[in-house]
Amino acid sequence: MTREVGERAVPEELPELGPYLGYLTDVSRRFPADGLGLDEVRLTLVSELFDRTAAARQPPGSSTEPAARTGGGKDAWIEVWRAAVDQVAEQAFAGIEARFHAAALRSRLPDKRLRGRLPDQEDRAIFRHKLDAAGLDLEALALRLAAEPGPASPETIRHLGAELEMAWERLEAIVLRELEYWRPAIEQVAAWRRSPALLGLALAALLLAAGWLGLALGGFLSLPRPLQPLARWFWSLPWP
């Protein structure tokens, strides 16, 4: 359907998105894992969809008409979804690395040893592929609907909203599984302790050095020239 604006016909207004997005619009909902910012990404995604829909409602000739032509279509759902996946991929691994560093700080694991335990580029690439897979059904539906003539109908929006909600559920589940995958490695870092054998060797070396110095100061062993001032100072002390 269309309505007349001046002498030009424009599509009937798009339906409101809120009722079709389910829990995605719930500002009180919290992702189970702290420190990853997934709720902020989710609400940003929703806000972006709202903004693009508002732009798409503008009549031809308005200052926002270019945004309406490019941002209000069904393919806009793919664009905002991929932007959200980019953010989640970055923030999830930032959170995982932050957990590693916090564990290393508690156990005093040396940085050199920690670097070998952190996720590498291959780990990040695999994780990103998993996140992309969470939205395959959404992207397939959006591409199929984008090929249909006419503006988005309420039924189209309902299908897209439901698929977006399911895609986000899959994305959250993937992030939780990734956190669980790295949890044992993080716990190992937190439980790390220096080897008792190394501490014993260090203590033995210290005792040997102290014994040698005592014998040298007592005149039982020859004292190297650089340490002779130390011997003179030692014997100048007011011993009883």
C-alpha positions as CSV (number, residue, x, y, z in Angstrom):
1,M,0.0,0.0,0.0
2,T,1.1,3.6,-0.5
3,R,-0.1,7.0,0.6
4,E,0.2,10.4,-1.1
5,V,2.6,13.1,0.0
6,G,2.1,16.1,-2.2
7,E,2.3,14.7,-5.8
8,R,4.5,11.7,-4.9
9,A,3.4,8.3,-3.7
10,V,5.5,6.7,-0.8
11,P,5.2,3.4,0.9
12,E,2.9,3.0,3.9
13,E,4.7,3.5,7.2
14,L,6.7,0.5,8.4
15,P,5.4,-1.2,11.5
16,E,6.9,-0.5,14.9
17,L,9.7,-2.9,15.6
18,G,9.5,-3.2,19.4
19,P,6.8,-5.8,19.6
20,Y,8.6,-8.1,17.1
21,L,12.0,-8.1,18.9
22,G,11.0,-10.1,22.0
23,Y,13.5,-9.9,24.9
24,L,16.1,-8.1,22.7
25,T,14.5,-4.8,23.8
26,D,14.6,-5.7,27.5
27,V,16.9,-3.2,29.2
28,S,16.7,-5.2,32.5
29,R,18.0,-8.5,31.0
30,R,21.6,-9.4,31.9
31,F,24.0,-11.7,30.2
32,P,25.2,-14.3,32.7
33,A,28.9,-13.5,32.4
34,D,30.2,-10.2,33.6
35,G,32.7,-7.9,32.0
36,L,31.9,-8.7,28.3
37,G,29.4,-5.9,27.5
38,L,27.0,-8.1,25.5
39,D,23.9,-6.4,26.8
40,E,25.3,-3.1,25.6
41,V,25.9,-4.6,22.2
42,R,22.4,-6.0,22.1
43,L,20.8,-2.7,22.9
44,T,23.0,-0.9,20.4
45,L,21.8,-3.4,17.8
46,V,18.2,-2.7,18.6
47,S,18.7,1.1,18.7
48,E,20.3,0.9,15.2
49,L,17.3,-1.0,13.9
50,F,15.0,1.6,15.4
51,D,17.0,4.4,13.8
52,R,17.0,2.8,10.4
53,T,13.3,2.2,10.5
54,A,12.7,5.8,11.5
55,A,14.8,6.9,8.5
56,A,12.8,4.6,6.2
57,R,9.6,6.3,7.3
58,Q,10.8,9.7,6.0
59,P,9.0,10.9,2.8
60,P,10.9,11.3,-0.5
61,G,12.7,14.6,-0.8
62,S,13.5,14.8,2.9
63,S,17.0,15.3,4.2
64,T,17.1,11.7,5.4
65,E,15.9,10.2,2.1
66,P,19.3,8.7,1.2
67,A,19.5,7.0,4.6
68,A,16.0,5.7,4.1
69,R,16.9,4.2,0.7
70,T,19.9,2.4,2.1
71,G,19.2,1.9,5.8
72,G,15.5,0.9,5.9
73,G,15.5,-2.1,3.7
74,K,15.4,-5.7,4.7
75,D,19.1,-6.0,4.1
76,A,19.7,-3.5,6.9
77,W,19.1,-6.4,9.3
78,I,22.2,-8.1,8.0
79,E,24.2,-5.0,8.3
80,V,23.3,-4.3,12.0
81,W,23.7,-8.0,12.8
82,R,27.2,-8.2,11.4
83,A,28.2,-5.0,13.2
84,A,27.0,-6.6,16.4
85,V,29.0,-9.8,15.7
86,D,32.1,-7.7,15.2
87,Q,31.7,-6.1,18.6
88,V,30.9,-9.4,20.4
89,A,34.0,-11.1,18.8
90,E,36.3,-8.3,20.0
91,Q,34.7,-7.9,23.5
92,A,34.5,-11.6,24.3
93,F,38.2,-12.2,23.7
94,A,39.1,-9.0,25.5
95,G,37.1,-10.4,28.5
96,I,38.8,-13.8,28.3
97,E,42.3,-12.2,28.2
98,A,41.3,-10.0,31.1
99,R,40.5,-13.1,33.1
100,F,43.8,-14.6,32.2
101,H,45.7,-11.5,33.3
102,A,43.7,-11.3,36.6
103,A,44.5,-15.0,37.3
104,A,48.2,-14.4,36.5
105,L,48.3,-11.4,38.8
106,R,47.0,-13.5,41.7
107,S,49.4,-16.4,41.2
108,R,52.3,-14.1,40.1
109,L,52.8,-16.1,36.9
110,P,55.6,-14.5,34.8
111,D,54.4,-12.6,31.8
112,K,56.6,-14.8,29.5
113,R,54.8,-17.9,30.6
114,L,51.4,-16.3,30.4
115,R,51.8,-15.3,26.8
116,G,52.1,-18.9,25.8
117,R,48.7,-19.7,27.4
118,L,46.7,-16.8,25.9
119,P,44.3,-17.4,22.9
120,D,46.1,-16.9,19.6
121,Q,44.9,-15.7,16.2
122,E,43.6,-19.2,15.2
123,D,41.5,-19.3,18.4
124,R,40.0,-16.0,17.5
125,A,39.3,-17.0,13.9
126,I,37.5,-20.2,14.9
127,F,35.4,-18.3,17.5
128,R,34.5,-15.7,14.9
129,H,33.3,-18.4,12.5
130,K,31.1,-19.8,15.2
131,L,29.6,-16.4,15.8
132,D,29.0,-15.9,12.1
133,A,27.2,-19.2,11.9
134,A,24.8,-18.1,14.6
135,G,23.3,-15.7,12.1
136,L,23.2,-17.8,9.0
137,D,19.4,-18.4,9.2
138,L,18.8,-14.7,9.8
139,E,20.9,-13.6,6.8
140,A,19.3,-16.2,4.5
141,L,15.9,-15.0,5.5
142,A,16.8,-11.3,5.1
143,L,18.3,-12.0,1.7
144,R,15.2,-13.9,0.6
145,L,12.8,-11.3,1.8
146,A,14.9,-8.5,0.3
147,A,14.3,-10.0,-3.1
148,E,10.5,-9.6,-2.7
149,P,8.9,-6.5,-4.2
150,G,7.4,-3.8,-2.0
151,P,8.1,-2.4,1.5
152,A,8.5,-4.7,4.5
153,S,5.2,-5.9,5.7
154,P,4.3,-6.6,9.4
155,E,4.6,-10.3,8.6
156,T,8.1,-9.8,7.1
157,I,9.1,-7.8,10.2
158,R,7.7,-10.5,12.5
159,H,9.8,-13.2,10.7
160,L,12.9,-11.1,10.8
161,G,12.4,-10.1,14.5
162,A,11.9,-13.8,15.5
163,E,14.9,-14.9,13.6
164,L,17.1,-12.1,15.0
165,E,16.0,-13.1,18.5
166,M,17.0,-16.7,17.9
167,A,20.3,-15.7,16.3
168,W,21.1,-13.7,19.4
169,E,20.3,-16.6,21.6
170,R,22.6,-18.8,19.6
171,L,25.3,-16.1,19.8
172,E,25.1,-15.8,23.6
173,A,25.2,-19.6,23.9
174,I,28.4,-19.7,21.8
175,V,30.0,-17.0,24.0
176,L,29.1,-19.0,27.2
177,R,30.6,-22.2,25.7
178,E,33.8,-20.3,24.8
179,L,34.1,-19.0,28.3
180,E,33.6,-22.5,29.6
181,Y,36.2,-23.8,27.2
182,W,38.9,-21.4,28.5
183,R,37.9,-21.7,32.2
184,P,40.2,-24.7,33.0
185,A,43.2,-22.9,31.5
186,I,42.4,-19.7,33.5
187,E,42.1,-21.8,36.7
188,Q,45.5,-23.4,36.0
189,V,47.0,-19.9,35.7
190,A,45.4,-18.9,39.0
191,A,46.7,-22.1,40.7
192,W,50.2,-21.8,39.4
193,R,53.0,-21.8,42.0
194,R,56.7,-21.7,41.7
195,S,58.4,-25.1,41.8
196,P,59.5,-26.1,45.4
197,A,62.6,-27.6,43.8
198,L,63.6,-24.3,42.3
199,L,63.0,-22.6,45.7
200,G,65.1,-25.3,47.4
201,L,68.0,-24.8,44.9
202,A,67.9,-21.0,45.4
203,L,67.9,-21.4,49.2
204,A,70.8,-23.9,49.0
205,A,72.8,-21.6,46.8
206,L,72.2,-18.7,49.2
207,L,73.3,-20.8,52.2
208,L,76.5,-22.0,50.3
209,A,77.3,-18.4,49.4
210,A,76.8,-17.3,53.1
211,G,79.0,-20.1,54.3
212,W,81.7,-19.3,51.9
213,L,81.6,-15.7,52.8
214,G,81.8,-16.5,56.5
215,L,84.9,-18.7,56.0
216,A,86.5,-16.1,53.7
217,L,85.9,-13.3,56.3
218,G,87.3,-15.6,59.0
219,G,90.5,-16.1,57.1
220,F,90.0,-19.8,56.3
221,L,89.6,-19.1,52.6
222,S,91.3,-16.6,50.4
223,L,89.1,-13.5,49.8
224,P,89.0,-12.1,46.2
225,R,90.5,-8.6,46.0
226,P,87.2,-6.8,45.3
227,L,85.8,-8.2,48.6
228,Q,88.8,-7.2,50.7
229,P,87.3,-3.8,51.6
230,L,84.3,-5.7,52.9
231,A,86.6,-7.8,55.2
232,R,88.3,-4.7,56.5
233,W,85.0,-3.0,57.3
234,F,83.7,-6.2,58.9
235,W,86.6,-6.5,61.3
236,S,86.5,-2.8,62.1
237,L,83.2,-3.3,63.8
238,P,83.2,-3.1,67.6
239,W,82.9,-6.8,68.3
240,P,82.6,-7.8,71.9
